[in-house]
Amino acid sequence: MLLPQIQKPSDLKSLSVDELASLSAEIRQFLIEKLSVTGGHLASNLGVVELTVALHYCYDSPQDKMIYDVGHQAYVHKMLTGRMDRFDSLRKYKGLCGFVKRAESEHDVWEAGHSSTSLSAAMGMALARDLKGEDNKVIAVIGDGALTGGMAFEALNHIGHEQKKLMVILNDNEMSIAPNVGAMHNYLSKIRSDKHYMRAKDELEGILKKIPAIGGKLAKSAGRVKDSLKYMMVPGVLFEELGFTYLGPVDGHDLGKLIETFHQADNVNGPVLVHAVTTKGKGYKPAEVDSHKWHGASPYKIESGKALKAVGNPMYTEIFGQTLIELAEQDRRIVAVTPAMPSGSGLIPFSKAFPERMIDVGIAEQHAATMTAALAMEGMKPVFAVYSTFMQRAYDQIVHDICRHNANVMFAIDRAGFVGADGETHQGVYDVAFMRHIPNIVMMMPKDENELRHMMKTALDYNDGPIAYRYPRNNVVGVPMDRELKNIPIGSWEYIRKGEGYAILAAGPMVQLAEEAADVLKREGIQVSVVNTRFLKPLDEQMLLELGRQHTKMIVIEEVSEAGSMGSAVLEFYAREEMYDLPIHLMGIPDLFIEHGSISEQRAEVGLTVDALVANVRKLASGQPFSLTPNTYSS
């Protein structure tokens, strides 16, 4: 066994290429076994085993900077940099992060949970290196799916212009999270499949190498012949036109070829793009057959690949997908738009039912947002299905192109609230803060799956501008479902129960939590009202005035950033009404990033629990100072 001997990257240096291949097989087995228990990003990491081993064999981390785009393909990097013994805690509370994490290791020089950032980071590090007079290598590993992100093209353009020495490794597995779309994908397919080009290129280079010296006009002629060959055999030669020396395609599972190619790249005084073709899920048959399903795996049986996850209520995402099909059957104007997340957003059934009305733009949230605005202006009913954390990337387009135009776009904001094991880069807790202040938009959040269905109907029938419904990454409550969908009056809240003197204003999953707290308080003789604040914007001002005039003591509880929350809007409302003496307290997420763990652990960390809510109502009732949580916040 070679794997136990690898405690740090330098331990690879003494191994032969054959031994590196044996080590790669051991790494794959380790990942398959460990992730069968913890779950995690299996397919993407199986696909980069040799690539990562070759990088650490050829370069010296952390002096040489290795930047992993997105970061969920860096498990092998973590193993080779001294964290193998922590894999039992992968993605667990206070355990090993599923992404690159600077606080974990000096070898993690860049962290990201969103794609297409690595090339910009690499350029920044190369610039800093040169300004400081250092000579380390800078290497960015980016997938072909991430190249659909506009930010990656911006960086390619700048790098090619500045001609800084750095290496971009294009990990081309023909798959990001979903099958890739677009012109870049088609271009790379042509390069991968054009064996005539590669053979002719190699033969020409071989001939040139045998000539002792080529001077003057002959050298220029040779260069022109070589360039002409490229243009004749491969359409575009995009990367070289952008200023990169292009090397590849190379088999991303052939260690000898990878090491040789990296040495060639080191001899180039400028930016190099190494095109490595890999197989996502390599070495585990279920993941190779369906790398889409195995992108993010829950615990599974190794032999069969069958998931061990207990069967429970469906997810909110599934209810969204089913309901959208129902609505689309009634309204031909509905178009679903997703930025490379058709499965994660519950749209696979929709894509089969209405393939012509399903638009996957790839990892291009900005483009998706502006496109939906134009669709709406032309009389369609676009549904922009997007994770809360990914919608952040389209903020300017939401403001400038959707809301400013008052375009009738429907936002289906998935993963709203805590997301569990994906952690701080994926927490959907900021969309309320960055959207509610934008003119024209309406924002909703359901207390359960039945209300979500009615909100979707409400959004479809709304014709006065953009409207959003946000829902959590949770299993549904399990309530009975109304057969007939109806509209909810815009801006209306509802009493779940009425009490005296105290009210809990709750949004989304916090409504159920508030009901549980009210049951506990009732046994103690404290009767609290529970209000479902299903519209985050506009507020139910009539109900707020009613509560204010009764001088009700209120707690607003939400699973969002407290700053800029709907609770903040409540405080703003009472300030405008000059009702300054009302006791109103907010329970939300404090001014810090919440790391990975289970959703229940994340809620407990910030005090969004029944016990914390009960304790705070008791303090209101007794006149004690109010605190958000009995626990101490931890960063």
N, C-alpha and C positions, 0 to 999 in steps of 0.2 A: 504494500500500500504506500503510495506516494503522498496522498493527501494529508495525512497527519504530520508530515514533515514540513509542510508549507505554513509557516507562521508569519511570514512577511514577503513582500514581492521579490526581494533579492534572493530568496531561496530558490526561485525558478532558474536563476542564471546558470547554475551548474548542470541542469538537466539537458539531455539530448532531445532532438525533435521527436524521436520515438517515445521517449519518456514523457514529454509534454502531451503527446496524444493519449497515452495511458492515463495521465493525470486528468485530462479532459473527460475521459469516460467515467472516472471516479467522481468528478465534480457533478456530472449529469445524474449519476445515481444518488448522490447526496441530496441534490435539489429535489429529485422525484420523491425521495423518502421523506424529507423534512416538510415539504409543502403539502404532502398528503395529510399531514396532521394540522399544520397551521393555516393552509391556504396561502394564496398570494399570486404574484404574476409569474406563472410557470412558463408558458410558451415562449414569451419574449426572452427570458433568461436562458432557456435551453438553446435558443438560436444563436447566442453570442458567446458560447463557452470558449471556442478556439480563438475567436477574435479578441476576447479579453485576456486570455492566457498569453497570446502573442504580444499584445500591447505591454503587459507587465514584464514579459521576457525581454523585449527590445528597449524599453524605456525605464526611467528611474523615478517612480512616484515617491513622494509628492513634489520633488524638484521639477520634474516634467508634469505639466498640468493635463490631466485627463478629465474631460468634461462630457458628461452623459446627458443627452437630450431627454427630457422628461424624468429619467432616473429610475424608472421601474424595471429597466434591464440591467441593473447594476448589482444584482445579487452575487454574481461571480466575482466582481470587483471587491465586494465586501468580504467574500471568503478569502481572497488572496491578500487582503490587507488586515488580517488579524481578527476578524469577527466571526469566524466559523463556529465558535463555541456559543454564540448568542442566537443561533438560528431557531432554537426552540421558542424564543420569545418574539419571533418575527411578527410585526404589525400588532403586537399586543401592547396593553397599557404599560408604559414605562419601559417597553422592550425595544428591540431592534426595529428601526424605521424601514418601511418598505420602499423608500426612495433614498437617494443620496442625501446625506445629512451632515453638514459641516461640523456640528457639535459632536458627532460620533467619532470622527477620525480626521486626522490631518490629510489623509488621502482623498477626502471628499472636498474638492475645491469649489464645487458649484452645485447648488441644489435647486431642483425645479419639479413641480408636479404638473406643469402645463408644458406643452410641446413647443418646439421651434425657437427656443431661447439659446441653445448651445453655441450657435455660430456667432451671435452677438457677444456672448460671454468670452468666447475664444479670441475674438478681435480685441476686446478690452484687455485681456491678459497679455496678448502679444504686444499691444501698444505699451502697456505698463512695463513689460520686460525690456523692450528696446529703450524706453525712456530712462530706465534704471541701469542700463548697460549690462544686463544679464544675458545668458545664452541658453536658457532652458527651452525645451520643446513645449509646444501647445498643441493639443490634440482634441478635436471635437468629434464625438460619435453621434450621428443623427440618422434616424430612420427615414426611409423613403416616404412614409406617410406624413412625417413632420415637415417635409419639403413643400407640402401644399400650403403651409402657413406663410402668410405674406411677410412676417418678420424674418423668416429664413432667407427669403429672396432679397430683402433689404440688406441683410448681412453679407450674402454672397456678392452682391454688387459692390459694397464698400471694401470688402477684403480684396476682391479682384482689382479694384482701383488702387488701393494702397500698396499692394504687393508685399504684405508682411509675410514672414516665414511662419507658416502654421500648416497643420494637416487636418483635413476634414475627412472622416471615414463615413461614407454613405453605407449604412447597414441596410441593404436592399433585400427585404424578405417578402416583398410584394404585399405586405399586410401591415397596417397599423393596428388599431383595435378592430376596425371593420375593413372589408375589402376596399382598397384604395381606388380613388376616382380621379379623373382629370388628365390634362395633357402631360404633366410630368410623369405620371404613372405609365402612360402609353409610350413616352419617350424612353424611359428606362427599360421597358419591355423590349423595345427595338434593339437597344444596346445589348441586353442580356442574350437575345436570340441570334445576334448577327455574328456567327462563328467565322464567316468569311472575312469580315473586317479584322477580327483579332488575329487570324492566321496570316493574313496579308501584312498586317502591321508588324507582327513578330518577324516575318521573313525579311521585310525591308530593313528593319532595325538590325537584323543579323548580318545582312550584306554590308551595311554601312560600317558596322563594328569591325569587319575584316579589312577594311581599307585603312592603311597606316595613317594617312593624313588627307584631309580634304580641305583645300584652302580656297579662299576667294569666291569666284563665281560658282564653282562646283558645290561648295557648302550651301550657298544660297539656293542653288538648283535642287539639291537634295531636300532641303527644307520645304521647298515649294511642292516637290513630288509627294512628300509625306503629308503635307497639308491637303493637297488635292485628293489623296487617297482617303483621308478622313471624310472630306466633304462628299466624296462619291459613295462611300460605303455606309456612313452613319448620318442620318438627317440631323442637322442643327449643330452638332458638336457644342452643345450649350455651355458646358462648364469651361471649356477652353476659350470660348468667346467671352466668357465672363472674367477671364484672366487666370484661371487655374491650370496647372499641369494635371491632366487626367490620367490616372493609372487604373487599369482594370478593363472589364470586370474580372475579379479574382474570386476563386472559390473561398468563401468565408469559413469553411470547415477544413481547409488544407493548411495546416500550420506552417509547413515549409514554404508554400507560396506566399502566405501572409507575411512571414518574417522577411522573405526576400523583397517583397513589395515595399514594406516599411523601410528597409535599408535603401531602396531606390528613392523613396520619397525624401529621405534625409539628405540626399545629394542635390535636391532641388532648392535653389535659393529664392523661395517665393511660396505662394500658397499651392498646396497639392490637394487634389481630391482623389481618394482611394475608394473605388467602387467595389464593395465586397458583397457578393450574393450569398445569402444565408437562408436556411430553412427554419421558420418559426416552429417551435416545438420539437426540434431535432432530437432524436434519441428516445422519444416516448410516443408510441404509436397513436394513442388517442389524441394527443396534442398536435401531432403532425397532420392527422386526418381533419381535425377541426380546431385549428389554431385560434379561430375567432372565439369559440366557447372557452378555450383554455387560456385566453389572455389573462383573465383574473379568475383564478379557480378557488372554490371553497374546498374544504377537506374532502378527500376522495379515497376510494379503494384503489391501490396501485395496480392490481391485477386487471381490473375491469375498467377503471376510470370512472366508476359510478360515484356520484356525489354522496357524501355522508350527511348532508344537511337535512335536518328534520323537516318534514312537510308541515307547513302551517298556513295561515291566511296568505293570500296573494299580496304582492307588493302594490303600493300606490301606482307605480309605473305601469303595472299590468292593467289596472283599472283604467288608467288614462288611455292606453293603447286600444283597449276594447271599446271604450266609449267613443273614441275618435272615429272608429270604423262605423259605429252606429250613426253618428252625426254626418259622416261623409256619405253614407248611403242616402241621406235625406237632402244633402246640399252639395252639388257638384263643384261649388266654388272652393271647397276646402282643399288646401295643399299643405302637406307636411314637409317641413324643412329641418334638417339635422346637420350639424357639423361633425360628421364621421362617427356618430353614436346611434345608429339605427336600432341596435339591439339594446344597449344600455338605456335608451329612451323609450323602449317598449313599442317600437315602430315596425318590427319585422312582420307581424301579421298585417299591418296597414299596407306595407310595401307589396305584399302578395295580393291583397284585395284590390289595391289601386296603384299599380306600378307606375302609371303615367302621372300620378299626383304625389309621388314620393320623390323628394329631391335631397340627395346627400351631396353636400358641397365639399366634403373632405374637411380637414382641420383648417377651417377658414371662417371663424365666427364673425369677423368684421364684414366679410363679403355676404355671409348669410343674412345678417341683420339688415344691411342696405337693400339686398335683393328682396327681402320680405316687404320692405316699405314700398318698393316699386310694384310688387305683385298686388299689394293692397290698393294702391292708387289705380291699378287697372281693373279693379272690381273683383279680385279674388279674395279668398279668406285664408291667408297664410297662418299656419300654426308653427311658431318657431320653438321646437322642442330642444331644450338645452339645459345642461346642468347649471346650477347657480354659479358655481366657481368658474365655469368656462364662459359664462355670459359676461363676466368681468372684462373679458378681452374685447368686447364689442361696445364698450361704454360710449365712446364718441358717436358711434353709428346710432345707438339707441337715442341719444340726445339730439343729434344733428339731423338724422335722416328719418327716424321713426316718429319721435315725439314732436319735434318742431314742425313736421309736416302733418301732424295729427293723423298719421296713417293707421288704418284699422288692422293692426297686427295683433295676433293673439300669442302671448308668451306662455309656454308651458314650462315652468321653471322646476325642474327635477332636482333631487338631492338638496332641498331647502332645509337648512338646519345642520345639525351634526351628521357626519357621514361615517364615523367609526374608524376602521383600520387604515383608510387612506390618509387620515389626519389633516394637519394644518393647511396643506396646500389645496385641499379639496373641501374644506368646511364651507357649506353654503349659508353663511351667516351675515353676509355683507350686502346682499342684493336689495334688501329693504332700504338700507341707509343710502345706497347710491342711486336708487330709482324713485323713491317716494317724493323727492323734492323736484322732480322734473315735471314741468307743466304737461297737462293733457292725459297722463297715464292713470289708469285705475289698477289697483292691486288687491288681490284676494288670497285667502288661505283657508282651506276647509278644515273642519274639526274631525271629519271622517270621510270614508270613501263615497258614501251616498251624497254628501254635500259637494264633493269634488265633481261628481257627474252633473249636478245642477249648475255648478260654476262654469263648467265647460259649455253647457247649453246657454247660460247667461252671456258668456263671452262671444259665442257664435251670433247671438241675436243683437249684440251691442254694435252700434254703427257709428259711434261718436268719437272714435280714436283708439289708441292702443290700450289693451287690457291684458292683465297678467294673472294667472293663477299659479301659485307655488305649492309644492307638496313634498313631503319628506321621504328620505330613504328608509322607510319602515314598512313592516307588514301592516295591512289595513286593520281597522278596529274589529271588523266582523259584524257590522250592523246590517239590518235588513235593507234591501235596495228597492227604492221606488221604481216602478216600471215606467212611469211617465216622467220625463224630464221637464222641469219648469224653470222659469227665470227667478232669480233672487233680486229684489229691488236694490239698485246700486246704492252703496253707502249704508246699508241697513245692518245693524247688529241684532243679536237675539239673546234674550235671557234664557239660560239653561235652568236656572233656579233663582228665586228671589229671596233675599234675606233682609236684615235690618241693620243699617249703619255701616256695613262693610261690603265691599265688592272686589272680586278678583276678575280682572279683565284679561282674558287669555286668548292666544291665537294658535291655531293649528293643533299639534299634539299636546300643547300645554292646557287645552280645554279639558281633556281627560284627566290630566294631572290635577287640575283645579277642582274637578268634581270629587276626586278621591280625597283631596285635602278638606273640601267642604264636608264630606261625610265624617271625617275625624273631628272636625271642629263642632259639628252638630251635636256629637255625643258629649261635648264639653259645654254645651249651651250657647255656642256662638253661631248665629245664623248668618251666613254670608251669601251674598248674591254671586252667581257665576255668569259672566257675560262672554259669549262667543263673539270676539271682535273680528269677524270673518272678512270685513273690508279693512285693509290696512291703509287704503286711500281710495276714496274720501272716508273720513271718519263719520260715525253716526253722531253728529253734533247735537241732535235733539236728545238722545239718550245721555250724552255727556252733560248737557245742561240740567237735565232731570237729576242726575246723580250729584251734580255740583250744588244744586239748590237744596237737596236733602242733606248736604254736608257729609256725604258718604266718604268714609275712609277707604282708599283704593290701593290695590297692588296691581300693577300691569306686568304680566309675565309672558316672556317670548323667548324662543330659541334663536335669537339673532343678536348681533352686536347692539349693546345697549345704546351706544352713541348713534344717533340717527334713526333709532327704532320707531315703531308705531307708538311706543310709550313716550318717546320724545315728542312726537306729534301731539299726544294728549296734553303734555305739559305746555307745549306751545299754544294749544287751543285755550287752555284755562288762563294763560298769561294774556292772550288777546282779549279775553272776556273780563280781565282784571279780577279774576277769582283766585287771589293769591294765597288765601288762608286754608286751602284744601290740603289735607294730608294725602299725598299721592307718592307712591314709591315704586321704583322700577326693579324688576328682576330680569336680568338678561345676561349677556356674555360680556365680561369686563374687557378692558383695553389690553388684551394679550392674545397671542395665537395659542390655540388648543391643539395639542399633539394627538397622535394616534392612540387608539384603544377602542373599547366597545362604546356604543352610543350612551349606554347607561353610565359607564364610567366617566365619560366626558360631561354628562349632565351633572353627575355628582361632584365633579371637580369645581364646577362653577355655581353649585347650589341650586340647580333647577330640578329639585326633587320634592316629593310630597312632604317629607320631614322638614325641609328648609322653608317651604311655603307655610306650613302649619305654624312653625316657630315664629315666623315673621308676622303672621296674623295675630298670634298671641301677644306679641310685643306691641302691635298696634292697639289691641284691646286693653292692655295694661298700662299703656303710656310709656313703655320702655323705648330706649333708642332703637331705631330700625337698622338692621344690617342685611346685606344681600344674602349672606350664607353663613352658617356657623363654622364652615371650614375656612382654612387659609388658602387663598389662591396660590397656585404653583405654576411656574412658567415652564 
